[in-house]
């Protein structure tokens, strides 16, 4: 379930904030957004 949330938020971030990491290629941007969401979810679980 946690993986699904990370994937969902990564997709939503790309849709709602396309300018985020816009200096990178689409593939790298998707990767960075996915990693960022994974780290945030991990932090939330830790709290």
GUNU-66281 format. One record per residue (C-alpha): residue number from 0; residue in three letters; x, y, z. Coordinates in steps of 0.05 Angstrom, whole numbers. Layout:
N
<atom seq="NUM" type="ALA" c1="X" c2="Y" c3="Z"/>
...
END
This chain:
47
<atom seq="0" type="UNK" c1="0" c2="0" c3="0"/>
<atom seq="1" type="UNK" c1="56" c2="49" c3="16"/>
<atom seq="2" type="UNK" c1="87" c2="37" c3="-52"/>
<atom seq="3" type="UNK" c1="20" c2="53" c3="-85"/>
<atom seq="4" type="UNK" c1="16" c2="118" c3="-46"/>
<atom seq="5" type="UNK" c1="86" c2="138" c3="-68"/>
<atom seq="6" type="UNK" c1="68" c2="122" c3="-140"/>
<atom seq="7" type="UNK" c1="2" c2="160" c3="-136"/>
<atom seq="8" type="UNK" c1="34" c2="222" c3="-106"/>
<atom seq="9" type="UNK" c1="90" c2="221" c3="-157"/>
<atom seq="10" type="UNK" c1="38" c2="221" c3="-213"/>
<atom seq="11" type="UNK" c1="-2" c2="276" c3="-180"/>
<atom seq="12" type="UNK" c1="61" c2="319" c3="-170"/>
<atom seq="13" type="UNK" c1="77" c2="313" c3="-244"/>
<atom seq="14" type="UNK" c1="7" c2="333" c3="-263"/>
<atom seq="15" type="UNK" c1="-2" c2="390" c3="-213"/>
<atom seq="16" type="UNK" c1="70" c2="417" c3="-212"/>
<atom seq="17" type="UNK" c1="100" c2="405" c3="-281"/>
<atom seq="18" type="UNK" c1="151" c2="461" c3="-269"/>
<atom seq="19" type="UNK" c1="182" c2="421" c3="-211"/>
<atom seq="20" type="UNK" c1="250" c2="395" c3="-234"/>
<atom seq="21" type="UNK" c1="235" c2="423" c3="-304"/>
<atom seq="22" type="UNK" c1="309" c2="431" c3="-319"/>
<atom seq="23" type="UNK" c1="316" c2="355" c3="-322"/>
<atom seq="24" type="UNK" c1="293" c2="305" c3="-375"/>
<atom seq="25" type="UNK" c1="225" c2="274" c3="-366"/>
<atom seq="26" type="UNK" c1="255" c2="208" c3="-344"/>
<atom seq="27" type="UNK" c1="301" c2="240" c3="-292"/>
<atom seq="28" type="UNK" c1="245" c2="286" c3="-268"/>
<atom seq="29" type="UNK" c1="199" c2="226" c3="-256"/>
<atom seq="30" type="UNK" c1="255" c2="190" c3="-219"/>
<atom seq="31" type="UNK" c1="270" c2="249" c3="-174"/>
<atom seq="32" type="UNK" c1="197" c2="262" c3="-158"/>
<atom seq="33" type="UNK" c1="187" c2="188" c3="-142"/>
<atom seq="34" type="UNK" c1="248" c2="189" c3="-96"/>
<atom seq="35" type="UNK" c1="225" c2="252" c3="-62"/>
<atom seq="36" type="UNK" c1="157" c2="222" c3="-48"/>
<atom seq="37" type="UNK" c1="188" c2="158" c3="-22"/>
<atom seq="38" type="UNK" c1="231" c2="197" c3="27"/>
<atom seq="39" type="UNK" c1="172" c2="239" c3="51"/>
<atom seq="40" type="UNK" c1="129" c2="177" c3="62"/>
<atom seq="41" type="UNK" c1="186" c2="145" c3="100"/>
<atom seq="42" type="UNK" c1="192" c2="206" c3="144"/>
<atom seq="43" type="UNK" c1="117" c2="206" c3="157"/>
<atom seq="44" type="UNK" c1="118" c2="133" c3="176"/>
<atom seq="45" type="UNK" c1="177" c2="146" c3="223"/>
<atom seq="46" type="UNK" c1="139" c2="200" c3="260"/>
END
